[in-house]
Amino acid sequence: METMNKKKKKQVEALLKELNDSDDVYKRNKENHRVQVQAGLVRRHYPQTGKMYDLLLEDIKEEIAINQVKIDTGMQVIHPVFAFEASKIWADLQVNHLKRRNDNLKADVTEIEKNVEEVRQEIEEQNARILARRVQIIEQLDKFGYDTQDLKKKAPDYIG
C-alpha cells in the first residue's frame, strides 16, 4: 500500500511538473511571440543577420524601393565625377544590376515571409497541443484525488 502511495505521489509530481513546463512554454509563446518566431527561424537554420526578422524585412523592402527609384530614373547622373559615369553603357549596366538585385531581394522577402508564416503556424499548433494536454493533465490529477480547483480557475491565456 505504501509503494502504491509513493508511486501515486511520483505520478502527481510528474504531472504537475509537466503542467508547469507546458504553461511556461505557452506563456513564452504568447508574451514573446516575436522572439519565438525568431527562435523558430534559427531552428530552421535560417541565416542570422544580427537583426530580427521583421526589421530585416523592413530594410530589404526599403532597399527595393530605393533601387526602384534609381531604375525609374535610368541612373541619370547630373554631375558626373568620373568620365564613365556620363556613359550610357555604364547607366544601362547599373540599371540591369539593380533590376537583378531587386528580383533577388523580392525572392528573399517572399522566402522570409513564407518561413515566418510557417513558424507562426507551428507555434499556434504547439499552443493548441499544450492547451489540449493541459485539460488531460488536470483530468488525470482529478483521478488521483489532487485538488485541481486552482488549476481549473486559472484561465489558459493567463498562465503566470
N, C-alpha and C positions, 0 to 999 in steps of 0.2 A: 504494500500500500504506500509506503514511504517513497519507494522508487517511482511509483506512479505519480505522486505529487511533485517529485523533483523533475520528472520528465515533462509534466504539465507546466510547471513553472518555467522550465527552459523554453518550451514552445511559446508560452506567452511572452517571455522576454524577447525571443527571436522575432515574433510578430510585431511587437512594439518597436523594436529596432528597425525592422523593415518599413514600418509605417512612418517613423521619424525620418529615415533616409529618403523615402519617397516624397514626403512632404517638403523636405529641403530641396530636392530636385525640382519639384513643381513650383515652389516659391521662387527659386532661381530662374526658372523658365519664364515665369510671369513678370517678375520685377526687373530682370536684366535681359530682356528679350534681345536687344541689340548685341549685347556681349555674347549671348548664347548662339546667335546666328553667326557671329564672327568665329566662335569656337567650332561651330559645325563646319564652316568653310575650311578651317585649319585641319579638322579631322578628314576632310575630303582632299587634303594635300593641295589646297588652293594656294597659289603663290602669295607669300606675305610681302606687303609693300611698306609696312610701318603705319599704314592708315587703316581706319575702319572701313568696311566695305561701302557704307553709304557716302562717306567723304570721298573715297576713291571714285565712285560713280559720278559724283558731282564734278570732280576735277576732270574726268575723262569727257563728260558732256560739255564742259566749258571749253576744253581744248578742241573738241569737234566744232563748236560754234565759232571759235577764233579762226580755225583753219578754213571754215566755210566762208568767212568774210574775206580772207586772203584769196581764196579761189574765185569768189564772185568779182573781186576787183582785178583778177588776172595778174596779181603780183606786180602791179604797175609801181615803178619806183619814181618818186617825184624828184628826189635829189640823190642821184647815184654817187656813192663814194668811190666805187671801183668801176672801171670801164665795162666789165662783164655784166654788171647789174643793169645796164642800159640795153643789153642784148635781149631780143625777143626769144631766142633759143633758151636763155637762162630762165626767163619768166615762165616759159612753157614747161621746162623741166621742173621748176618749183611747183607749179600748179599740178602737174602729174603726180609728183611726190606727195603733195598734200592730199590729193584725191585718194591715193592708195592708203595713206596714213589714216584718213577718215574712215575708209572702208574697214580697215583693221580695227580701229577704235570702236566703230559701231558693232563689229562682231564681238569684241571684248565686252561691251556693255550688255549685249544680248546674253552672252555666256554667263556673266556675273549675275545678272538678274534672274536667269534660269536657275542657277545654283542657289541663290538666296531664297527663291520661292520653294525649291525642293527642301532646303534646310528648315524653313519655316513650317512646311508641311510635316516634316519629321518631328519637329518639336511639338506640334499640335497632336500628332499621333501618340507621342510619348506621354503628353499630358492626359490624353484620353485613357491610355493604359493605366497610368498612375491612379486616376480617379476610380476606374473600374476595380482595380486591385485594392484600393482603399476600402471600398464597400465590402469586398470579400474578407479583408483582414478584420474589419470590425465585426462581421458576422462570425468569424472564427473565434474572436475574443469573447463574443457573447456566449458561444457554445462552451467555452472554458470557464464561464462564470465570472469573467472580468467585467468590472463596471465600465461601460463604454459611453455613458451619458455625456461626459465632457467631449469625447471624441466625436460623437454624433452632433453635438451642438456647434462644433467648430465647422463653419462653412468652408467648403473646398477652396474658394477663392480667398479666404482669409486664413492662410496657414502661416503661422509665425510664432 
